Amino acid sequence: MSIVVTAGQRGDSPQFEPVLEKVRVPRIGPGRPRVRPNRVRADKAYASRKNRAYLRRRRIRCAIPD
């Protein structure tokens, strides 16, 4: 998991990509952590076309309501 701290008045959706860029999924056993999760769950605030296109480019499945 990852966290990006921003000012309180900043929107959530613009921080979607920076947060996912910092994700490191540990492997069981030896090996470097994966940088691409299998799936992302998010609320409606992240349902923009830009966010969905980003996930498609990285082949990450998503569960984001419309």
C-alpha positions as a Markdown table, in Angstrom:
| # | Residue | x | y | z |
|---|---|---|---|---|
| 1 | Met | 0.0 | 0.0 | 0.0 |
| 2 | Ser | 1.1 | 3.6 | -0.3 |
| 3 | Ile | 0.2 | 7.1 | 1.0 |
| 4 | Val | 0.6 | 10.5 | -0.5 |
| 5 | Val | 0.1 | 13.4 | 1.9 |
| 6 | Thr | -1.2 | 16.6 | 0.3 |
| 7 | Ala | -2.8 | 19.9 | 1.5 |
| 8 | Gly | -6.4 | 19.5 | 2.8 |
| 9 | Gln | -8.0 | 21.4 | -0.1 |
| 10 | Arg | -6.4 | 19.2 | -2.8 |
| 11 | Gly | -8.7 | 16.8 | -4.6 |
| 12 | Asp | -8.5 | 13.1 | -4.3 |
| 13 | Ser | -8.7 | 12.1 | -7.9 |
| 14 | Pro | -5.6 | 13.9 | -9.1 |
| 15 | Gln | -3.6 | 11.9 | -6.6 |
| 16 | Phe | -4.7 | 8.6 | -8.0 |
| 17 | Glu | -1.7 | 8.0 | -10.2 |
| 18 | Pro | 1.0 | 9.2 | -7.7 |
| 19 | Val | -0.4 | 6.9 | -5.1 |
| 20 | Leu | -0.5 | 3.9 | -7.5 |
| 21 | Glu | 3.1 | 4.6 | -8.7 |
| 22 | Lys | 4.3 | 4.1 | -5.1 |
| 23 | Val | 2.6 | 0.8 | -4.6 |
| 24 | Arg | 4.9 | -2.1 | -3.9 |
| 25 | Val | 3.2 | -5.5 | -3.5 |
| 26 | Pro | 5.5 | -7.9 | -1.5 |
| 27 | Arg | 6.2 | -11.3 | -2.8 |
| 28 | Ile | 5.9 | -14.4 | -0.7 |
| 29 | Gly | 9.5 | -15.7 | -0.5 |
| 30 | Pro | 12.5 | -14.1 | -2.3 |
| 31 | Gly | 12.2 | -11.5 | -5.1 |
| 32 | Arg | 11.6 | -7.9 | -5.6 |
| 33 | Pro | 8.1 | -6.5 | -4.8 |
| 34 | Arg | 5.7 | -6.2 | -7.6 |
| 35 | Val | 4.9 | -2.7 | -8.8 |
| 36 | Arg | 1.5 | -3.5 | -10.2 |
| 37 | Pro | -1.4 | -4.7 | -8.1 |
| 38 | Asn | -3.9 | -7.2 | -9.5 |
| 39 | Arg | -6.9 | -5.1 | -8.7 |
| 40 | Val | -7.8 | -1.6 | -7.4 |
| 41 | Arg | -11.0 | -0.8 | -5.4 |
| 42 | Ala | -12.0 | 2.8 | -5.2 |
| 43 | Asp | -15.1 | 5.0 | -4.7 |
| 44 | Lys | -16.9 | 7.2 | -7.2 |
| 45 | Ala | -14.5 | 10.0 | -6.8 |
| 46 | Tyr | -11.9 | 8.0 | -8.8 |
| 47 | Ala | -14.3 | 7.0 | -11.7 |
| 48 | Ser | -12.9 | 9.5 | -14.2 |
| 49 | Arg | -11.9 | 8.5 | -17.7 |
| 50 | Lys | -8.3 | 9.4 | -17.1 |
| 51 | Asn | -8.1 | 7.1 | -14.1 |
| 52 | Arg | -9.7 | 4.2 | -15.9 |
| 53 | Ala | -7.4 | 4.7 | -18.9 |
| 54 | Tyr | -4.4 | 4.7 | -16.6 |
| 55 | Leu | -5.5 | 1.4 | -15.1 |
| 56 | Arg | -6.2 | -0.1 | -18.6 |
| 57 | Arg | -2.7 | 0.9 | -19.8 |
| 58 | Arg | -1.1 | -0.8 | -16.8 |
| 59 | Arg | -3.5 | -3.8 | -17.1 |
| 60 | Ile | -4.9 | -3.4 | -13.6 |
| 61 | Arg | -8.4 | -4.6 | -13.1 |
| 62 | Cys | -10.7 | -2.2 | -11.1 |
| 63 | Ala | -13.8 | -2.1 | -9.1 |
| 64 | Ile | -14.9 | 1.5 | -9.2 |
| 65 | Pro | -18.7 | 2.3 | -9.3 |
| 66 | Asp | -20.0 | 4.7 | -11.9 |
